[in-house]
Amino acid sequence: MPRIFYSAFLNDKKHITMKTTIEISNYPLNADYIPPIQDFIDRINAHANIKVKVNATSTHIVGEIDEVMPIIQQEIKTSFEKYGKMIFVMKVLNGALDI
């Protein structure tokens, strides 16, 4: 049976925070696909306050949803600008998985 994670809580500032886990895959539409993927991973890893784990088919990112989503948006946009057409596939979970 799958485990359900409920991670919304109040922090010291009385602000509701929510952890998220995002799985993202990048499929550049060109023959030289490794450099754009590696560049995206390197840029994601450069951000503080998020946890990143890379495996053979995707990258997992864990952090506060209000921090993670703008980072992903920024880095996807940068990839589009630098490398042209590519596909990103994301799965978003409410909760922090132990990655």
C-alpha positions as CSV (number, residue, x, y, z in Angstrom):
1,M,0.0,0.0,0.0
2,P,1.4,3.4,-0.9
3,R,2.4,5.8,1.9
4,I,0.8,9.2,2.0
5,F,2.8,12.2,3.0
6,Y,1.1,15.3,4.5
7,S,3.7,18.0,4.9
8,A,1.8,21.3,5.2
9,F,2.6,22.9,8.6
10,L,3.1,26.2,10.3
11,N,6.6,27.4,10.7
12,D,8.0,30.1,13.1
13,K,6.6,32.9,11.0
14,K,3.0,31.5,11.1
15,H,3.3,30.9,7.3
16,I,2.1,27.7,5.8
17,T,4.9,25.8,4.2
18,M,4.6,22.7,2.0
19,K,7.3,20.3,0.9
20,T,7.2,18.9,-2.6
21,T,9.1,16.2,-4.5
22,I,9.4,16.7,-8.2
23,E,10.6,14.1,-10.7
24,I,11.7,15.8,-14.0
25,S,13.0,14.3,-17.2
26,N,14.6,16.3,-20.1
27,Y,14.5,15.2,-23.7
28,P,16.4,17.6,-26.0
29,L,15.3,17.3,-29.6
30,N,18.8,17.1,-31.2
31,A,21.5,14.5,-31.7
32,D,23.9,15.9,-29.1
33,Y,21.5,15.5,-26.2
34,I,23.9,15.0,-23.2
35,P,25.3,18.6,-22.9
36,P,21.8,20.2,-22.5
37,I,20.7,17.6,-20.0
38,Q,24.0,18.0,-17.9
39,D,23.8,21.8,-18.1
40,F,20.2,21.7,-16.7
41,I,21.2,19.3,-13.9
42,D,24.3,21.5,-13.0
43,R,22.1,24.7,-12.9
44,I,19.5,23.0,-10.7
45,N,22.3,21.7,-8.3
46,A,23.6,25.3,-8.0
47,H,20.5,26.4,-6.0
48,A,20.5,26.3,-2.2
49,N,17.7,25.0,-0.1
50,I,16.7,22.1,-2.4
51,K,17.8,18.5,-2.5
52,V,18.6,17.0,-5.9
53,K,19.2,13.4,-6.8
54,V,20.0,12.3,-10.4
55,N,19.4,8.8,-11.7
56,A,19.6,7.3,-15.2
57,T,16.2,8.5,-16.4
58,S,15.2,11.5,-14.3
59,T,16.2,14.0,-11.7
60,H,14.4,14.3,-8.3
61,I,14.1,17.6,-6.5
62,V,12.9,18.1,-3.0
63,G,12.2,21.3,-1.2
64,E,9.6,24.0,-0.3
65,I,7.1,24.2,-3.2
66,D,7.3,28.0,-3.2
67,E,11.1,27.8,-3.7
68,V,11.3,24.8,-6.0
69,M,8.7,25.8,-8.7
70,P,10.3,29.2,-9.6
71,I,13.7,27.5,-9.8
72,I,12.3,24.9,-12.2
73,Q,10.5,27.5,-14.2
74,Q,13.7,29.6,-14.5
75,E,15.9,26.7,-15.5
76,I,13.5,25.3,-18.0
77,K,13.3,28.8,-19.6
78,T,17.1,29.0,-19.7
79,S,17.3,25.6,-21.4
80,F,14.8,26.7,-24.0
81,E,16.7,29.9,-24.7
82,K,20.1,28.1,-24.9
83,Y,19.2,24.9,-26.6
84,G,16.0,25.4,-28.5
85,K,13.3,22.7,-28.6
86,M,13.2,20.1,-25.9
87,I,10.7,18.3,-23.9
88,F,10.4,18.3,-20.1
89,V,8.2,15.8,-18.3
90,M,7.4,16.4,-14.6
91,K,5.7,14.6,-11.8
92,V,4.8,16.6,-8.7
93,L,4.1,15.1,-5.3
94,N,2.8,16.8,-2.2
95,G,5.4,15.8,0.3
96,A,9.1,15.2,0.7
97,L,10.3,11.8,-0.3
98,D,13.5,10.5,1.2
99,I,15.7,10.6,-1.9
